[in-house]
């Protein structure tokens, strides 16, 4: 399987800066771009593959400990199978541990389970295991997307289970394909000593690989599951060894030196420079970065719509996109959902997103800032170059932009505390999970209508439209609703749209089978081969 939509990158295609449907692109030994059309592996060996991730997780069972982290998801998705999976090319939910399902009503879905799935302890999976897993998600991850939208589960018989959701959302099935919804059994968890112990030594589940050991600060080792239920899957590598290297350049160097076979989350410029000596994969994360203006109680000049409009006119969005994607993609993002989303529906025009320095200066003068003003952008250091471009853009219209790059914890605190003037945060809008629009309507989290940066500014009508978007029965009606939402955001100049956040990985040239899984483009560690 390949991503439904992937960025097109590489030497041969850089001039077009286009987007390609259905294929990853990598640079081969000569530096030329090649479409990733690797077939599914059919060979089993006793070899080991070594992977490098950015950081060491605090647990390998985030759903059971309430500490979900990207690296945990990468690894645990090899250990725990989900009820359904997402075919990213067809953008279709397909069977996994469940062979079929039906919606009983708008909030209850009944799953028919396979009867031949062997858990790590040798027992066969039953409906009770699904009920237990759902209860764990609700108990341990109640404040996250894993447990927030669940209302319970009932075993109808040994191989049939009905899961109840507390919201009406047809795309909950896509959400159930996310790796954190992996099924485990109560006996397995109890044998390991409970939730936290299971997270540190997850010898449980029914995935393609099984946990072997975790040497803290050094590595995690997985071994191929020789009793895996799906005979169509062949794991080429008997062992997967995972190392943690915080510096992106160092991760890339480890591949080039032969110390590891694959490095994930490599900075784009670094991945570009590695092309030729290694195979470079660049692809879409699916997440669209938005620039938000503080309109809350703590807001300064950005509370004035004319200041917000002036900033919008003064920014060079193509230059920002070019820097953010290392020159590979400058596609104008004209809607709240990105161009690689099925819900993309442009509300802006390219002309409206063009730089207008004189128009920006005139708006600042009308707002009473003819002599200029000083603002602060708050963000994480992964987009430091983007902030610098924005700083230069706004200097041309008389705005001095200070750059504040706190650590992650402080960033989150400042974001929701309103301690900034402008801020970049991204959202994934490829599926209508109940967690969409988290920066507009924080329903079931902190109360309805709370916006990033401050108290409610949204109307009951906008809150209602978000609920209607999530509950819509088909893509076309959902697109109509998101157009209304985006039009409201545009009219009030609440936020503006930047670029689809790209990701990069590099592999040794003899490695094949690079894949990601689910709508979030999480790494799939189980598909590599030679």
N, C-alpha and C positions, 0 to 999 in steps of 0.2 A: 504493500500500500504506500501511496505517496500523499503528501499534503494536497488538499483540495486546491489551494492556491499557494504558490511559492514565488518569492522574488526571483527575478532573473538577474544574475550577477555574472561577472567574468569578463575577460578582455574582449572577446568577440562581440559581446552584447552590450557593453558599457555605453556605447554611443546612443542606443535606443532608449535606455533607462525604462524599459517596459516591464510589464508583469506577465508571467507565464502561468498558465493554468495546468495543474496536474503533474508537475515534475520539479524535483530539486535540481540545482545546477552546481557542478563542481569544476574546478580547474585541474586538468590532468598534468602529466609530467612536463608537457611542453608549454603549459600555461593557457592552452586553449580551453574554451568552455565546452563541457559535455553535459548532456541531460542525464540525470540519474535514472537509468532504466534497468538497474540490476534486477534480475529475476529473483524469486524467492529461493532461498538456499534449500538444497536437498541432500546435503552431506553432513555426516556426523564424524567428528574426530576427537582425539584426546588432547588437542592443543588448548592453550590458554590465551585470552586476550586481556590486555591491560588498558584501563581507561583512566582519564584524569578529569575530575570534577573540580569546581571552583572552591567549595568549602565542605567541611565534614559536618554531616547533620547531627543533631542532638538526639535523634531517635530514628528508627526505621519503620515505625508504625505511628505516623502522625495522627491518623484517624482515631487511634486508641489512646493517644496521650494528649491530644489537643494542641500539638506543636508541629503543624504541617509546614514543611520547608521544601524548596525545589529539589534539593539533592536527595532528600528522603523520598520524594515522589519518583524521581528517576530510578532509584534502587528498588523501592518496594513494589513498583509496577512489574518487576521481574519475578517477585515472590508471591504476589497475591493476584488472582484473576478476579475480574468483575463479572456481573451478570450479563452485561452487554458490552460490545465494543463499537467504536465509530470508524466506519470505512471513510477515510478522509477524502479519497478521490471521488467517490459517489456521494459523499456527505449523507451517509445513511447508517442508521443504527442496525447492527447485526448481532446474531446470537453469539454467546460465549458460554458461561455457566448456565444461562437460561436458553432453552431451545426456542421458546416463543413467549409472547406476552399479549395481554389485551387490557385496555382501559375499561374498568368496570363502570366508572363514572369519571367526573373531571378531576378527582383527587385520589382515586384508588386504582392501582395497576396490579394485575395478577400475572405472576411469572411461573412458567412451567420449567422445572429444573432438569438438568441431565441426571441420570442415575448411575453414572460410571466415573464420577470425579473423585479421585483419591486424594485425601488430605495428607499432610506431612506425616501424621501419626499412623497412617494406614487405614483410617476409617473412611467411609464413603460420605460425601457431602449430602446433607438433607436440608429440608426446609427450616429445621430448627437452627441450623448454622446461619442461615440468612437472617432469621429473626434475631438471633443473638448479635450478629454484626450490626444490624440496624439499631438495636438498643444501645450498643456501645457507641455508635456514632452520635446518637441523640444525647447520651450521658456525657461522653468525654469531649465532644466537639460541638456542643450546643451553640456556641457563639461564632462558629465558622460556617462556611457554605456546606461543609460535610454533614452537619447535623441540624442546621437551622431550619430546614424546610421539610423535615420528616415529622410525621405524627405517630408512627408505629408500624408494626408488621405482625401478621398472623399467619401461622402455618395452616393451610387448608387441608393438606394431607402431607405425606412424607416428601413429595416432590412438587408441591405447589405452594406458593407463598404469595400473599397479597400485601403490598406496601402502600401505606397511606401517607400522602403529602399534605401539608397544611396550606398550600397555595395551588391555584389552578395554573399549570404551566406545562404545555405539551412537550416542551424541550427538556423536561426533567429526565427523559430517557437519555438524551445526550449527556446530561450531567452525570447520570449513573455510570457512564463509561469512563469517567475520570478515575485515575489510578487509586485515589484514596478510598474508593468504594469497593475495595477488595474484600472478599469473603474469607472469614476465618471461623474456627469452631471454639466453643467455650472450653472444651476439654484441652485443646492445645494451649490456650492462653493460661488456664489454671495450672497446667503442667509446668509452664515456664515461670510461674510465680506471680502472675498478675499483669496489669497493663504496662507499667513502666519496665518491668523485667522483659516482657515480650517485645517491647520496642527496642531493647538493646540486644536481644538475641532471638530474632523472629523465626525460630524453627517451626513454622506453621504455614498454613495456606495451601494453595494448589497450583502455584504459578509454574512458569517454564523453568525457573531456577530455584534452588533452595539455599538458604543461608548456611554458611560454614563457620566463619569466624569474623570478629571485628577487633583488630588491634588498634586501639584508640591512638589517634595522631599519626597513624601509619597507613592502614589499608583495611578494606572490607573484601572478603572472599565469598563468592557464590559458586555453586556447582550445579550443573545441568540436572534437571529432574528427570530421571530415567523412567518414572512412572507417570509422566504427564498424560493427561486424558486425551489430548488432541493428537492423533497420529499424523495429521498433515503438517504439524510443526516439527522442524528439525533444527536443533541447536548445534551449529557447527562447532562452537567452542565448548569444551567440557567445563572449563572454569572461566569465570569473569573476575578479574582482580581490579579493584577500584582504589585509586589514589586521590589525594586531595592537595591541590596546588593553588594557592590563593591568587598568585600573580598570573594574569593572562598571557603575558609574553613568555613566562617560564613554562606555562602549560604547552604553548606552541613549541618551544625549544625542546621540551621533553619528547614530543613526537618527532621532531627533526633529528634528534640525536638517537632515536630508537629506543628510548627508555619506556615510552608508552606507545600504544597503537592508535589511540583516539583521544582528542582533547575537546571538551565541550566549552561553550560560552567563551570563545576566544574573541577579543576585540577585532572589529572588522579590518582595521588597518594592519593589524598583526597577521590576521588570516590571509589578507592580500599578499603580504610580503612572503608568506610561507608557500604560496602557490608555486608549484613546480617541484619543490623538494618534498611536498606533501600534497595530499588531495584536500582541496578546500571546498567545504559545503557551506552555502549561505542560503538562508531561508527566512520566511516570515514567521514571527511569533504570533501573528494575528492581532496583536494589541496595538491600538491606535493611540498615540500620544496627543493629549489635548493641553492647550494653554488656558488655565483658568485665572480669572480676575477676582480678587478678594472683594466681596460685596457684603461682608458680615459686619458685626458690631465693631470689630477692631480695624475695619478698613480705613485707609487713608484716602489719597486722591482717586484710587480706583473705584470708589463708591460712585463717582460721577461717570455717567455713561459716555460723556464726550471724551474723557480721558481714556476709557477702555477702547473706544472707537479709534482714537488717535494712535494708540499702541498697535491696534490691528492694522491700521493703514501703514504704519511705519516699519513693520516687519517684512523682511524678504523671505517668504516661505520656501521658495525654491532653494535659496542658499542654505536655509536651516535644514531642509531635507537632505541636501547634498552632503552637508557635514555629518548629519546624524547617520547616514547610510554609507559613509565613506565614498561618496560620489557615485554610488551605484543606482540610486533611485530618487527621482525628483518628481514623482507623480503627485499632482495636486490632490489633496484630500479635501473634498468639497462637502462632506457629510459627516455626521457624528459616528456612523459606522464606516470603517475603512473600506477601501476599494476591493479588498479580498474577503469582504463579508457578504453573505447573501442578502443582508439588509441594507447594503449601500444604496443610498438614494440622495444624490447631490442637492443641497439647498443653496449653497453658495455657487457663484460663477467664478471662472478663472479671472475675469476682469475685477471682480470684487476683492479677490485675494492678491491683486497686483500691488506693488509698492506705490504709495502716493504720499510723498514727503510733504508737499505743499498742503495737501488736504489735512494731513496729520497736524501740521503746525497751526493751521487755522482752527482746528477743533480744540487744541490746547489753549489757544488764545481766547476762544469763546468760554472755556472752562476757567479762565483766570490764571493761566500758567504761561503767559507770553514770554516770561523770562526763564522758563524751564522748571523742572521739578526733579526730585530724586526718589527713586523707587528701588525695591529689593526683589530679586527673584530667588526663591528658595528651591533647592533641588538636590538630588543625589549626584555623586561625582561621575557617574557613567555618561552624563551628557555635559561635561564641563566645556567642551568645544562648542556645543550648541549655545550655551549661555553667553559665551564670548561673542559669537556672531550676533546674538540678540542685543548684546551690550553695544556693539558697533552700530547696528541698525538704529537703535533708539537714540544714540548720541546725535544722529543726523537731524532728529526732530526736536532736540533740546531736552531729552530725558537722560539723566545720569542713572545708569542701572548698576546697582551693587549686587554682587553674586554671593549668596550664602549657601554653602554645601555642608550641612551637618551630617552626623551619622544617621543610620536608618531610624533608630528609635526617636531621635530628636526631630527628624524630618516628619515622621508620622504625627508627633505631638504638635509641631508647628502647623502642619497642614490642617488638622481638624481643630486646632486652637485659633486659627486665623492669624498666625504670626508671620505674615508675608504680604507682599503686594500682588505678585504674580507667581504662578507655580505650574510645573509640568507634571501631570499624572496621566497614566495610560489606562485605557479600558478595553477589554476584550468583548466584542459584540458580534460573535459569529454564531452564537446560540442564545436563545431567549431564556436563559436560566433566571431564576428569581433574584439573583444577585446583580443583575444588570443595572446600570445607572446608579452605582453606589455613591457617586459624588453629587447626585441631585436629590434623590429620595432615599433616605436611610431607613426605610420602613423595616420594622422587626429588629432593628439594630439599636438606634438611638432615638427613635420616634420619627414619624412621617415628615418629610419635607425639610430635613436638615441638610444644608448644603455645605460642602467642604469650605471651611473658613468662617462659618458663622451660622446664625439661626435661620429659621425658615424664611425664604423669600419666594418659594414656589407657591403656586396657586393650587387649590383643591382640584381644579381642572387638569393641571399638569400631572399631579400625583395620580389622578384617575387614568390619564393617558398611559402612564408607565405601566400600571396594572393591566390595562387593556392590551398593551404591546406584549407583555409576558404571556397573557392568556390567549392571544390570537391563534386561530386554528390553522392558518396558512401563512406563507411567506408574503404574498402580495398584500393581504390586509395588514400584516405587521409593518410592511414598508410604508404603507399609507400613514399609519399611526406615528412611526418614527419621523416621518417628514413633518408632521405637525409639531412634534416635540422639538425637533431641530430648528424649525422656524421660530419657535418661541425663544430658544436659546440665542438665535441669531439676532432677533429683534431687540433683545435686552443686552446683547453683547456679553453674555455670561462667560462664554468660553469660545475658543477658536481652535481649529483642527490643524495638526502639524504633520506627522509622518507615521507610517506603520513601522513599529520597532523591529529591526532586523536581528537575526541571530547568526552565529557562525560556529562551525566546528571544523577541525582538521583531522585527517587520518593518514596513516602510512599508505603509500600508493598501492600496496597489494591488498588493502582491506576493501571489501565491498559490503553492500547491504545497509547503507545508512538509511534510517527511518526515524520518524517521530510518531507520537501517538496522541490521539484525541485533539480537540479543538485548540488546546493551549500549546500545541507543538512541543510537548515534553519529550525528552530524549527516550528512545527505545533502545535499551542496552542488549536486547536479545536477538537482533536480526543480522548481526555482522557475520561475515565469512570471508574466506580467501578464494 
